[in-house]
Amino acid sequence: MRAIDADICVIGAGSGGLSLAAGAALLGAKTVLFEAHRMGGDCLNTGCVPSKALLASAKRAALMRGAGPFGIRPVEPEIDFAKVQDHVGATIAAIAPTDSVERFEAMGVAVIRARARFAGPREIEGGDVRVRFKFAAIATGSSPVDPPIPGLAALPRFTNETIFANRELPPHLLVIGAGPIGLEMAQAHRRLGAQVTVIEALAALGKDDREAAGIVLSALRREGIRVLEGTKVISASGQAGAIALSVATPQGPEIVTGTHLLIAAGRRPNLGGLALEAAGIATGPGGLVVDGRLRTTNRRVFALGDVAGGPQFTHAAGYQAGIVLRNALFRMPARVDYRAMPWATYTEPELAQVGETEDQVRARGGAVRVLRWPFHENDRAQAEGAAEGLCKIVTDPRGTVLGASIAAPHAGELIAPWVIAVAEKYRIGRMAGYVVPYPTLSEAGKRAAGAFFMRSLFSERTRKLVRLLLRFA
């Protein structure tokens, strides 16, 4: 077995592992990267990239159907679903060189295309290679899991790992799970011509602000997507092309039928085969046991991405890679802080969140000011024919920004200044005072911020002061 000495050894070439390996190599560390499957991991191959490509095709179809109010004759698009999936594949192929073995080897990373396992507290082996490391990082990601539904294991079903290889449009897609993945795929397939039913045991988009999530759910239901909330799947039966789910809805029992099934009801960290016990690395309910510096119980081994038990987002893994680099290479005691970690759901309208929601602040007993600005009062939204939406800001009574929720077109872009506001603990006056171009959707955030001062600014007391000052003008 060939022996390699490394400053840092990374297991997993998903978004977090690639960010860490690239950063370490460019900083001069001798870096080894293990990946047994596809470079780029879930995000490039079965997650963020293909889902957004599919949504982009679906949006074009929706625009063709909805052109009437703009003076353009609407048409029903002819959907070639196989070519839609060709677009998805082409998008992945266009981005893949950024994550390729060749690019990382050009940076100086030794890429080992083999499954890795720990051979001791300071050793990892895979294929015909044994790596002796100073530091290591586990970034093996997560995989979708089946919910414990009797009969489900016997049925053909999609997950995010398989649905983008499907070349025929499902006539009626059943989706179990109404989180971001489930609802994005529901809207994409509905707009491309499928009937869609979504089943959620709790509340759809349950991690988001209820008011903002309600706007998105209303839009999906208007498009013909049936979303069943508070509905438990009791059992599953059928065969390919004829799926039946026995469910318990708030109104009573029901049999929901469809032709295809997508499972989008949770994920589990990929930890199998790593021989963690050989390195003294402990696991917990959410993945690896880590401290605030992302160190495992073996202090020379870090964890990042989905296995670290924190937010399961590509951008979170990239952020964590920076934390690991500062700890391992610069010996800085950097710690994670997820207080200003944003996320977005890329339905139409989009839904974005950062910081605390109104309900979360109230649940911890905090005093709260809630500021709203509807997009029907935004001139650009009216011109675009997309006036349904809301910018909602949560502050404490003194005006410190605690969180923001946006349901609107391009909400994932519009949340950016509020990420800074939450991270830096801005007072709301700072957000109300900045100037934005007119007409833009970003005016809604400025208007929401300005609402904090409306009662005091236009009060009778202020009017008296103005009249007094004008007497001396």
Buried (B, 14 or more C-beta within 10 A) or exposed (E): EEEBEBBBBBBBBBBBBBBBBBBBBEEEBBBBBBBBBBBBBBBBBBBBBBBBBBBBBBBEBBBBEEBEEEEEEEEEBEBEBEEBBEBBBEBBEEBBEEBBBEBBEEBBBBBBBBBBBBBEBBBBBBBEBBBBBBBBBBBBBBBBEBBEBEBBEEBEBBBBEBBBEBEEBBEBBBBBBBBBBBBBBBBBBBBBBBBBBBBBBEBBBEBBBBBBBBBBBBBBEEBEBBBBBBBBBBEBBBEEEEBBBBBBBEEEEBEBEBBBBBBBBBBBBBBEEBBBEBBBBEBEEBBBBBEEBBBBBBEBBBBBBBBBBBBBBBBBBBBBBBBBBBBBBEEEEBEBEEEBBBBBBBBBBBBBBBBBBBEBBBEEEEEBBBBBBBBEEBEBBEEBEBBBBBBBBBBBEEBBBBBBBBBBBBBBBBBBBBBBBBBEEBBBEBBBEEEBEEBBBBBBBBBBBBBBBEEEEEEEEEEEEEEEEEEEE
